[in-house]
């Protein structure tokens, strides 16, 4: 059974945060961080506000978390923005969620370009509304030549769906003679996943107190370190991200063996 980590809540000022950042950078950093941004609806309900107000507030948190990840030198930040199951939510909520990329990139894209962040997306594009896809694709195009942090949005994404599609494509290539089915390995299978350009996440963070993966990167998270926090996503701060990374750095990653490869003290 997975145990939920109670992250300590701090109220350090900017100077202290800078000191923590410098200390964290002296140790092994997760190259790829994935976040399940959960709790927007509960944040709004606690304040007697509509759910869309929580999504609006949650979108605001992406900016400081992206800035900090970039400052730390994280290579990939993958954010679970919209799952293949989220379509069953009320139409008004889904329609609002599909408008959030325009709001987000409308104000943040120039900074992403300037700060050398490269926007990417994994998920099925065909079901996304044209206005949503156009905004996301524009951000991808405008940051295509950037070489810093990859800000990867999982949009209309599902882990089981991804694995099923990978199997179908492998079978197709095997039937077409492109690959030999007897030579299929984990490495070759990984090449058929939507995340094939990146290494698997080192650290997964899920907010809001839920302790499950919710169909997110099921193959890729096999040896990922999990951090669960009760903090709702709209309240998730730079302190909370630093707390999670510090917890990651205290752990010993064995990959099924007896000796840590990167996090030994």
DRENKOLSE-587993 format. One record per residue (C-alpha): residue number from 1; residue in three letters; x, y, z. Coordinates in Angstrom, 3 decimals, decimal comma, always signed. Layout:
BEGIN
<seq = NUM	type = ALA	x = X	y = Y	z = Z>
...
This chain:
BEGIN
<seq = 1	type = UNK	x = +0,000	y = +0,000	z = +0,000>
<seq = 2	type = UNK	x = +1,320	y = +3,408	z = -0,904>
<seq = 3	type = UNK	x = +1,867	y = +5,701	z = +2,056>
<seq = 4	type = UNK	x = +0,997	y = +9,366	z = +1,706>
<seq = 5	type = UNK	x = +3,841	y = +11,689	z = +2,551>
<seq = 6	type = UNK	x = +2,967	y = +14,616	z = +4,794>
<seq = 7	type = UNK	x = +5,044	y = +17,403	z = +3,290>
<seq = 8	type = UNK	x = +5,992	y = +20,105	z = +5,720>
<seq = 9	type = UNK	x = +4,481	y = +23,498	z = +4,965>
<seq = 10	type = UNK	x = +6,947	y = +26,360	z = +5,285>
<seq = 11	type = UNK	x = +6,764	y = +30,133	z = +5,070>
<seq = 12	type = UNK	x = +10,318	y = +30,994	z = +4,130>
<seq = 13	type = UNK	x = +11,041	y = +34,266	z = +2,377>
<seq = 14	type = UNK	x = +12,686	y = +34,780	z = -0,987>
<seq = 15	type = UNK	x = +16,196	y = +34,813	z = +0,462>
<seq = 16	type = UNK	x = +15,659	y = +31,478	z = +2,187>
<seq = 17	type = UNK	x = +14,174	y = +29,949	z = -0,963>
<seq = 18	type = UNK	x = +17,251	y = +31,033	z = -2,912>
<seq = 19	type = UNK	x = +19,449	y = +29,321	z = -0,327>
<seq = 20	type = UNK	x = +17,383	y = +26,139	z = -0,575>
<seq = 21	type = UNK	x = +17,637	y = +26,191	z = -4,352>
<seq = 22	type = UNK	x = +21,418	y = +26,456	z = -4,200>
<seq = 23	type = UNK	x = +21,590	y = +23,600	z = -1,697>
<seq = 24	type = UNK	x = +19,255	y = +21,395	z = -3,738>
<seq = 25	type = UNK	x = +21,367	y = +21,965	z = -6,858>
<seq = 26	type = UNK	x = +24,384	y = +20,493	z = -5,033>
<seq = 27	type = UNK	x = +22,681	y = +17,090	z = -4,941>
<seq = 28	type = UNK	x = +21,199	y = +14,701	z = -7,479>
<seq = 29	type = UNK	x = +18,272	y = +16,393	z = -9,214>
<seq = 30	type = UNK	x = +15,353	y = +14,591	z = -10,837>
<seq = 31	type = UNK	x = +15,807	y = +15,077	z = -14,559>
<seq = 32	type = UNK	x = +12,119	y = +14,523	z = -15,301>
<seq = 33	type = UNK	x = +9,330	y = +15,577	z = -12,923>
<seq = 34	type = UNK	x = +5,714	y = +14,626	z = -13,602>
<seq = 35	type = UNK	x = +2,821	y = +16,240	z = -11,734>
<seq = 36	type = UNK	x = -0,816	y = +15,161	z = -11,400>
<seq = 37	type = UNK	x = -2,384	y = +18,558	z = -10,789>
<seq = 38	type = UNK	x = -5,357	y = +17,538	z = -8,652>
<seq = 39	type = UNK	x = -7,720	y = +19,414	z = -6,360>
<seq = 40	type = UNK	x = -8,970	y = +22,356	z = -8,424>
<seq = 41	type = UNK	x = -12,631	y = +21,441	z = -7,873>
<seq = 42	type = UNK	x = -12,209	y = +20,882	z = -4,134>
<seq = 43	type = UNK	x = -10,333	y = +24,178	z = -3,826>
<seq = 44	type = UNK	x = -13,307	y = +25,952	z = -5,368>
<seq = 45	type = UNK	x = -15,904	y = +24,022	z = -3,343>
<seq = 46	type = UNK	x = -14,190	y = +24,938	z = -0,078>
<seq = 47	type = UNK	x = -14,730	y = +28,572	z = -1,048>
<seq = 48	type = UNK	x = -18,294	y = +28,128	z = -2,305>
<seq = 49	type = UNK	x = -17,099	y = +28,934	z = -5,817>
<seq = 50	type = UNK	x = -17,862	y = +27,142	z = -9,120>
<seq = 51	type = UNK	x = -15,439	y = +24,415	z = -10,199>
<seq = 52	type = UNK	x = -14,211	y = +26,484	z = -13,125>
<seq = 53	type = UNK	x = -12,877	y = +29,045	z = -10,638>
<seq = 54	type = UNK	x = -10,637	y = +26,313	z = -9,263>
<seq = 55	type = UNK	x = -9,379	y = +25,450	z = -12,747>
<seq = 56	type = UNK	x = -8,700	y = +29,128	z = -13,396>
<seq = 57	type = UNK	x = -6,689	y = +29,391	z = -10,182>
<seq = 58	type = UNK	x = -4,907	y = +26,119	z = -10,857>
<seq = 59	type = UNK	x = -3,740	y = +27,378	z = -14,241>
<seq = 60	type = UNK	x = -2,020	y = +30,276	z = -12,487>
<seq = 61	type = UNK	x = +0,138	y = +27,845	z = -10,501>
<seq = 62	type = UNK	x = +1,709	y = +26,399	z = -13,627>
<seq = 63	type = UNK	x = +3,678	y = +29,584	z = -14,220>
<seq = 64	type = UNK	x = +5,704	y = +29,789	z = -10,964>
<seq = 65	type = UNK	x = +6,246	y = +26,024	z = -10,902>
<seq = 66	type = UNK	x = +7,566	y = +26,127	z = -14,471>
<seq = 67	type = UNK	x = +9,831	y = +29,072	z = -13,638>
<seq = 68	type = UNK	x = +11,282	y = +27,241	z = -10,637>
<seq = 69	type = UNK	x = +11,776	y = +23,967	z = -12,509>
<seq = 70	type = UNK	x = +13,590	y = +25,872	z = -15,230>
<seq = 71	type = UNK	x = +15,737	y = +27,693	z = -12,675>
<seq = 72	type = UNK	x = +16,686	y = +24,399	z = -11,024>
<seq = 73	type = UNK	x = +17,790	y = +22,929	z = -14,335>
<seq = 74	type = UNK	x = +15,091	y = +20,251	z = -14,548>
<seq = 75	type = UNK	x = +15,106	y = +18,782	z = -18,055>
<seq = 76	type = UNK	x = +11,427	y = +17,811	z = -18,438>
<seq = 77	type = UNK	x = +8,293	y = +18,878	z = -16,545>
<seq = 78	type = UNK	x = +5,246	y = +16,830	z = -17,555>
<seq = 79	type = UNK	x = +1,866	y = +18,109	z = -16,373>
<seq = 80	type = UNK	x = -1,288	y = +15,985	z = -16,458>
<seq = 81	type = UNK	x = -3,653	y = +18,626	z = -17,830>
<seq = 82	type = UNK	x = -6,607	y = +16,649	z = -19,246>
<seq = 83	type = UNK	x = -7,192	y = +12,907	z = -19,346>
<seq = 84	type = UNK	x = -9,064	y = +10,780	z = -21,867>
<seq = 85	type = UNK	x = -11,614	y = +10,180	z = -19,077>
<seq = 86	type = UNK	x = -12,213	y = +13,887	z = -18,392>
<seq = 87	type = UNK	x = -14,555	y = +14,173	z = -21,384>
<seq = 88	type = UNK	x = -17,351	y = +12,696	z = -19,244>
<seq = 89	type = UNK	x = -17,359	y = +15,808	z = -17,024>
<seq = 90	type = UNK	x = -20,161	y = +18,384	z = -17,489>
<seq = 91	type = UNK	x = -19,957	y = +20,061	z = -20,896>
<seq = 92	type = UNK	x = -19,630	y = +23,553	z = -19,404>
<seq = 93	type = UNK	x = -16,585	y = +22,449	z = -17,394>
<seq = 94	type = UNK	x = -14,975	y = +20,686	z = -20,353>
<seq = 95	type = UNK	x = -15,569	y = +23,691	z = -22,602>
<seq = 96	type = UNK	x = -13,895	y = +25,924	z = -20,031>
<seq = 97	type = UNK	x = -10,926	y = +23,566	z = -19,687>
<seq = 98	type = UNK	x = -10,475	y = +23,647	z = -23,452>
<seq = 99	type = UNK	x = -10,216	y = +27,459	z = -23,297>
<seq = 100	type = UNK	x = -7,516	y = +27,500	z = -20,612>
<seq = 101	type = UNK	x = -4,560	y = +26,932	z = -22,994>
<seq = 102	type = UNK	x = -5,454	y = +30,194	z = -24,772>
<seq = 103	type = UNK	x = -5,519	y = +32,032	z = -21,455>
<seq = 104	type = UNK	x = -2,270	y = +30,426	z = -20,299>
<seq = 105	type = UNK	x = -0,194	y = +30,843	z = -23,440>
<seq = 106	type = UNK	x = -1,723	y = +34,228	z = -24,186>
<seq = 107	type = UNK	x = +0,138	y = +35,697	z = -21,217>
<seq = 108	type = UNK	x = +3,011	y = +33,251	z = -20,661>
<seq = 109	type = UNK	x = +4,268	y = +32,274	z = -24,110>
<seq = 110	type = UNK	x = +6,564	y = +35,313	z = -24,583>
<seq = 111	type = UNK	x = +8,299	y = +34,480	z = -21,296>
<seq = 112	type = UNK	x = +8,635	y = +30,812	z = -22,253>
<seq = 113	type = UNK	x = +10,294	y = +31,849	z = -25,515>
<seq = 114	type = UNK	x = +12,627	y = +34,253	z = -23,719>
<seq = 115	type = UNK	x = +13,522	y = +31,745	z = -20,994>
<seq = 116	type = UNK	x = +14,446	y = +29,002	z = -23,501>
<seq = 117	type = UNK	x = +11,561	y = +26,684	z = -22,468>
<seq = 118	type = UNK	x = +10,279	y = +24,285	z = -25,123>
<seq = 119	type = UNK	x = +6,576	y = +23,412	z = -25,108>
<seq = 120	type = UNK	x = +5,493	y = +19,897	z = -26,045>
<seq = 121	type = UNK	x = +2,298	y = +17,876	z = -25,832>
<seq = 122	type = UNK	x = +1,501	y = +14,182	z = -25,557>
<seq = 123	type = UNK	x = -2,003	y = +12,877	z = -26,120>
<seq = 124	type = UNK	x = -4,483	y = +12,502	z = -28,939>
<seq = 125	type = UNK	x = -4,908	y = +15,729	z = -30,871>
<seq = 126	type = UNK	x = -7,822	y = +14,664	z = -33,039>
<seq = 127	type = UNK	x = -10,528	y = +15,103	z = -30,396>
<seq = 128	type = UNK	x = -9,334	y = +18,501	z = -29,190>
<seq = 129	type = UNK	x = -11,317	y = +21,545	z = -30,358>
<seq = 130	type = UNK	x = -9,628	y = +23,414	z = -33,195>
<seq = 131	type = UNK	x = -9,125	y = +26,562	z = -31,109>
<seq = 132	type = UNK	x = -7,378	y = +24,541	z = -28,357>
<seq = 133	type = UNK	x = -5,157	y = +22,652	z = -30,761>
<seq = 134	type = UNK	x = -4,204	y = +25,816	z = -32,648>
<seq = 135	type = UNK	x = -3,066	y = +27,572	z = -29,471>
<seq = 136	type = UNK	x = -1,037	y = +24,591	z = -28,264>
<seq = 137	type = UNK	x = +0,500	y = +24,013	z = -31,689>
<seq = 138	type = UNK	x = +1,443	y = +27,686	z = -31,920>
<seq = 139	type = UNK	x = +3,259	y = +27,425	z = -28,581>
<seq = 140	type = UNK	x = +5,052	y = +24,290	z = -29,779>
<seq = 141	type = UNK	x = +6,083	y = +26,019	z = -33,008>
<seq = 142	type = UNK	x = +7,212	y = +29,246	z = -31,324>
<seq = 143	type = UNK	x = +9,434	y = +27,380	z = -28,844>
<seq = 144	type = UNK	x = +10,631	y = +24,668	z = -31,232>
<seq = 145	type = UNK	x = +14,245	y = +25,863	z = -31,275>
<seq = 146	type = UNK	x = +14,549	y = +26,329	z = -27,518>
<seq = 147	type = UNK	x = +16,972	y = +24,012	z = -25,743>
<seq = 148	type = UNK	x = +16,079	y = +24,392	z = -22,050>
<seq = 149	type = UNK	x = +13,317	y = +22,895	z = -19,934>
<seq = 150	type = UNK	x = +10,721	y = +20,863	z = -21,838>
<seq = 151	type = UNK	x = +7,248	y = +21,826	z = -20,594>
<seq = 152	type = UNK	x = +5,255	y = +18,777	z = -21,643>
<seq = 153	type = UNK	x = +1,465	y = +18,851	z = -21,344>
<seq = 154	type = UNK	x = -0,422	y = +15,550	z = -21,169>
<seq = 155	type = UNK	x = -3,596	y = +16,668	z = -22,915>
<seq = 156	type = UNK	x = -6,336	y = +14,211	z = -23,876>
<seq = 157	type = UNK	x = -3,953	y = +11,560	z = -22,566>
<seq = 158	type = UNK	x = -4,531	y = +8,178	z = -20,906>
<seq = 159	type = UNK	x = -1,928	y = +5,627	z = -19,858>
<seq = 160	type = UNK	x = -3,842	y = +2,495	z = -20,878>
<seq = 161	type = UNK	x = -4,779	y = +4,075	z = -24,188>
<seq = 162	type = UNK	x = -1,110	y = +4,924	z = -24,799>
<seq = 163	type = UNK	x = -0,005	y = +1,332	z = -24,120>
<seq = 164	type = UNK	x = -2,777	y = -0,105	z = -26,286>
<seq = 165	type = UNK	x = -1,810	y = +2,197	z = -29,165>
<seq = 166	type = UNK	x = +1,839	y = +1,219	z = -28,766>
<seq = 167	type = UNK	x = +0,920	y = -2,486	z = -28,986>
<seq = 168	type = UNK	x = -1,227	y = -1,883	z = -32,075>
<seq = 169	type = UNK	x = +1,577	y = +0,027	z = -33,798>
<seq = 170	type = UNK	x = +4,149	y = -2,638	z = -32,943>
<seq = 171	type = UNK	x = +1,882	y = -5,341	z = -34,351>
<seq = 172	type = UNK	x = +1,382	y = -3,284	z = -37,501>
<seq = 173	type = UNK	x = +5,136	y = -2,806	z = -37,947>
<seq = 174	type = UNK	x = +5,766	y = -6,496	z = -37,267>
<seq = 175	type = UNK	x = +3,159	y = -7,535	z = -39,850>
<seq = 176	type = UNK	x = +4,696	y = -5,060	z = -42,321>
<seq = 177	type = UNK	x = +8,167	y = -6,481	z = -41,786>
<seq = 178	type = UNK	x = +9,502	y = -3,229	z = -40,333>
<seq = 179	type = UNK	x = +10,499	y = -4,964	z = -37,115>
<seq = 180	type = UNK	x = +11,007	y = -8,583	z = -36,078>
<seq = 181	type = UNK	x = +8,479	y = -9,484	z = -33,387>
<seq = 182	type = UNK	x = +11,032	y = -11,800	z = -31,789>
<seq = 183	type = UNK	x = +13,360	y = -8,850	z = -31,222>
<seq = 184	type = UNK	x = +10,895	y = -6,660	z = -29,314>
<seq = 185	type = UNK	x = +12,429	y = -5,473	z = -26,052>
<seq = 186	type = UNK	x = +11,382	y = -3,003	z = -23,353>
<seq = 187	type = UNK	x = +13,600	y = -0,412	z = -25,041>
<seq = 188	type = UNK	x = +11,938	y = -0,945	z = -28,415>
<seq = 189	type = UNK	x = +8,487	y = -0,852	z = -26,831>
<seq = 190	type = UNK	x = +9,338	y = +2,466	z = -25,161>
<seq = 191	type = UNK	x = +10,043	y = +3,924	z = -28,608>
<seq = 192	type = UNK	x = +6,336	y = +3,487	z = -29,431>
<seq = 193	type = UNK	x = +5,137	y = +5,483	z = -26,422>
<seq = 194	type = UNK	x = +4,121	y = +9,148	z = -26,629>
<seq = 195	type = UNK	x = +6,950	y = +10,052	z = -24,264>
<seq = 196	type = UNK	x = +9,615	y = +8,289	z = -26,327>
<seq = 197	type = UNK	x = +11,722	y = +11,458	z = -26,635>
<seq = 198	type = UNK	x = +12,250	y = +11,702	z = -22,868>
<seq = 199	type = UNK	x = +13,619	y = +9,531	z = -20,100>
<seq = 200	type = UNK	x = +11,051	y = +8,177	z = -17,663>
<seq = 201	type = UNK	x = +10,039	y = +10,478	z = -14,800>
<seq = 202	type = UNK	x = +12,330	y = +10,345	z = -11,782>
<seq = 203	type = UNK	x = +9,754	y = +12,012	z = -9,537>
<seq = 204	type = UNK	x = +5,953	y = +12,003	z = -9,606>
<seq = 205	type = UNK	x = +4,059	y = +14,520	z = -7,497>
<seq = 206	type = UNK	x = +0,318	y = +14,250	z = -6,920>
<seq = 207	type = UNK	x = -1,527	y = +16,990	z = -5,097>
<seq = 208	type = UNK	x = -4,848	y = +17,003	z = -3,161>
<seq = 209	type = UNK	x = -4,300	y = +13,961	z = -0,926>
<seq = 210	type = UNK	x = -5,312	y = +11,280	z = -3,446>
<seq = 211	type = UNK	x = -3,020	y = +8,241	z = -3,576>
<seq = 212	type = UNK	x = -3,415	y = +6,784	z = -7,052>
<seq = 213	type = UNK	x = -2,040	y = +7,233	z = -10,564>
<seq = 214	type = UNK	x = -5,359	y = +7,838	z = -12,332>
<seq = 215	type = UNK	x = -4,208	y = +6,250	z = -15,594>
<seq = 216	type = UNK	x = -1,126	y = +8,486	z = -15,894>
<seq = 217	type = UNK	x = +2,104	y = +7,243	z = -17,537>
<seq = 218	type = UNK	x = +1,541	y = +3,687	z = -16,331>
<seq = 219	type = UNK	x = +4,514	y = +2,202	z = -18,185>
<seq = 220	type = UNK	x = +6,905	y = +5,069	z = -17,513>
<seq = 221	type = UNK	x = +6,350	y = +5,251	z = -13,736>
<seq = 222	type = UNK	x = +7,598	y = +1,721	z = -12,993>
<seq = 223	type = UNK	x = +10,617	y = +2,942	z = -10,978>
<seq = 224	type = UNK	x = +9,608	y = +6,534	z = -10,328>
<seq = 225	type = UNK	x = +9,693	y = +7,998	z = -6,817>
<seq = 226	type = UNK	x = +6,188	y = +9,074	z = -5,696>
<seq = 227	type = UNK	x = +5,405	y = +12,065	z = -3,487>
<seq = 228	type = UNK	x = +1,794	y = +12,607	z = -2,424>
<seq = 229	type = UNK	x = +0,738	y = +15,809	z = -0,690>
<seq = 230	type = UNK	x = -2,553	y = +17,015	z = +0,774>
<seq = 231	type = UNK	x = -1,976	y = +20,463	z = -0,752>
<seq = 232	type = UNK	x = -4,591	y = +21,259	z = -3,396>
<seq = 233	type = UNK	x = -3,088	y = +22,241	z = -6,735>
<seq = 234	type = UNK	x = -4,210	y = +25,916	z = -6,639>
<seq = 235	type = UNK	x = -2,322	y = +26,197	z = -3,322>
<seq = 236	type = UNK	x = +0,784	y = +24,321	z = -4,503>
<seq = 237	type = UNK	x = +3,721	y = +26,679	z = -4,037>
<seq = 238	type = UNK	x = +7,389	y = +26,859	z = -4,891>
<seq = 239	type = UNK	x = +8,040	y = +25,712	z = -1,311>
<seq = 240	type = UNK	x = +5,976	y = +22,592	z = -1,962>
<seq = 241	type = UNK	x = +7,961	y = +21,766	z = -5,081>
<seq = 242	type = UNK	x = +11,231	y = +22,232	z = -3,208>
<seq = 243	type = UNK	x = +9,913	y = +20,024	z = -0,391>
<seq = 244	type = UNK	x = +9,119	y = +17,263	z = -2,881>
<seq = 245	type = UNK	x = +12,553	y = +17,464	z = -4,507>
<seq = 246	type = UNK	x = +14,265	y = +17,426	z = -1,105>
<seq = 247	type = UNK	x = +12,254	y = +14,302	z = -0,219>
<seq = 248	type = UNK	x = +13,340	y = +12,737	z = -3,505>
<seq = 249	type = UNK	x = +16,969	y = +13,501	z = -2,679>
<seq = 250	type = UNK	x = +16,648	y = +11,735	z = +0,686>
<seq = 251	type = UNK	x = +15,587	y = +8,488	z = -0,960>
<seq = 252	type = UNK	x = +17,750	y = +5,665	z = -2,282>
<seq = 253	type = UNK	x = +16,780	y = +4,517	z = -5,769>
<seq = 254	type = UNK	x = +17,602	y = +0,829	z = -6,251>
<seq = 255	type = UNK	x = +15,791	y = -0,087	z = -9,487>
<seq = 256	type = UNK	x = +15,150	y = -3,583	z = -8,113>
<seq = 257	type = UNK	x = +18,754	y = -4,012	z = -6,930>
<seq = 258	type = UNK	x = +20,586	y = -3,430	z = -3,682>
<seq = 259	type = UNK	x = +22,571	y = -0,307	z = -4,420>
<seq = 260	type = UNK	x = +21,391	y = +3,207	z = -5,179>
<seq = 261	type = UNK	x = +22,566	y = +4,666	z = -8,479>
<seq = 262	type = UNK	x = +22,167	y = +8,354	z = -7,839>
<seq = 263	type = UNK	x = +20,758	y = +9,256	z = -4,461>
<seq = 264	type = UNK	x = +23,225	y = +7,783	z = -1,994>
<seq = 265	type = UNK	x = +24,312	y = +10,018	z = +0,828>
